[in-house]
Amino acid sequence: MAIKITDECINCGACEPECPNNAIYEGGNEWRFADGTGLKGDFTTLKGEGMNADEAHVPVAMDVYYIVSDKCTECVGFHDEPQCAAVCPVDCCIDDENHRESKDELLAKKTFMHL
């Protein structure tokens, strides 16, 4: 499963630099698959969707930091626990019940993004 940031976020920004996948963005900022990954140009996602790594996507949230679930691996393959949750002073980085993935799926996503 991915992690999400709740609206209790105080916008301290502690989580953003901790993410090894660059899946965390400040509210209102566009995101790209290429940000902090090895993905470049046109590619096919693990779900079979055609994408361009440099294409800008609409922000998931406007007022608080947010996590792009398609880039979040819960730090699997990097750390023993999600680093965003470990450093969050208000505990607003929590499991995203809408994005469930097994450890194997998260590891495959990590490997795919960081060739």
N, C-alpha and C positions, 0 to 999 in steps of 0.2 A: 504494500500500500504506500501511497505517497504521504507526505506531510502537508498540512495546510496551516495558514496563519489566520487566526480569528480576528474579529474586529476589536478585540481588546488590545491589539498591538499599539504600542506607544511610539512607534516609529523611531526607535533608538538606533536601528541599523546594525546591531550586534550580530545578527544572523547572517547578513549578506556576505561578508568576507569569509565566513566559515564554510560555505557551501562549495564542495569540490566540483560540482557540476554547473556552477553559476546558474542555478535554477531559481534563485531568489532575486527579486527586483523591487525597487522602490515603487510605491503606488504611483500610477500615472505613466510610468515608463514602459515603452514598447519592449518586447523581448524577441530574441532570435535563437534558433538552435545552435548557430555557430558560436555564440557567446560562451567562452570557457570550455568548449568541447573541441574534438578533432573533426567535426562535421564541416564540410565545405561544399558549396555548389548544390546541385541537384542530388537528392538521395531518396531512398525508399525507407520509411519508418519500419519498425518491427511489426507494426499493425498493417503493413502493406500500402500505406498512403504515400503518394509522391509529394515531396516537399523541396523547398530550396532553403538551405541552411542560413542564408543571408537575408531572407525575407523577414520583414518586421511584422510582428503580431500585436494585436490589440492588447493593452494591459488587462490582466485578470481582475485587478482592483485599482481604484483610483486614489483612495485616501490612506491606505496602509500598505506596508510591504506585502508581497504575495509570492507564492511558490508555483512555478510551472510544473504541473504534475507529469507532463511528458518528459521532463528532464530530471525529476527527482528520483533518486535511487535510495533514499533513506540513509545515504552514506555507505551502503553495502559495497564492499570492495575497497573502501577507503578507511573507515573507522568502525568501531564496535557499536556505536549508537549515532542517531542523527545529531549532527553538531549544532544545527539551528536550535533544536529543543534544549540541548545541553547548555547553551549560552543565553537563552532567552530569560530576561529578568522577570517577566510577568507570565511565563508558562503559556504563551499563546500559540506555540508551534506544536500542533497535535496531529494525531493520525487522521487522515482524510478518508472517512468511511465510503466515499464515492469512488475511490481509486484504489482497489485492492490488487496487489501483486505479490506473488510468492518471492522468497529470497532468490530462487533461481531466475525468475523473471527480472528482478531488480539487478542481479549480477549481469545478466545478458544485456540489459539496457546500458549499464555502466560500460561494458566491453564495447558495445556498439558505438557509444558516443565518444569513447576515448581510444580509438584505434591505435 
